[in-house]
């Protein structure tokens, strides 16, 4: 199943208290539950004014539906084509 990176522009998210981040995660989980088992939230990286989220889903449209249901923007969605790390250099 395809993996996606979603860029979400959310001003000030990096300064939000943990309780607000927890509330956001709960909203995301509720949307995931409503969409069923074909979409999975892997993890997210929080920056000063946004998040970069990793999702597994059958298509980009399901990612957009999750954004709509959760109330979070999906400013940019890109499909991951490959994964590399330092060990990739070892051949």
Residue pairs with C-beta under 8 A, 6 or more apart in sequence:
1 38
1 56
1 57
1 58
2 56
2 57
2 58
2 59
2 79
2 80
3 42
3 54
3 55
3 56
3 79
3 80
4 54
4 55
4 56
4 57
4 60
4 63
4 77
4 78
4 79
4 80
5 52
5 53
5 54
5 77
5 78
5 80
6 51
6 52
6 53
6 54
6 55
6 63
6 67
6 74
6 76
6 77
7 50
7 51
7 52
7 74
7 75
7 76
7 77
8 50
8 51
8 52
8 53
8 67
8 72
8 73
8 74
8 75
9 49
9 50
9 73
9 75
10 49
10 50
10 51
10 72
10 73
11 49
12 48
12 49
13 21
13 46
13 47
13 48
13 49
13 50
13 51
14 46
14 47
14 48
14 49
15 48
21 46
24 72
27 70
27 71
27 72
28 41
28 66
28 70
28 72
29 41
30 69
30 70
31 66
31 69
31 70
32 39
32 40
32 41
32 66
34 69
35 62
35 65
35 66
35 69
38 57
38 58
38 62
39 55
39 56
39 57
39 58
39 62
39 63
39 66
40 55
40 56
40 57
41 53
41 54
41 55
42 53
42 54
42 55
42 56
43 53
43 54
44 51
44 52
44 53
44 54
45 51
45 52
45 53
50 75
55 63
55 66
57 63
57 66
60 77
60 79
63 74
63 77
64 74
64 77
66 74
67 73
67 74
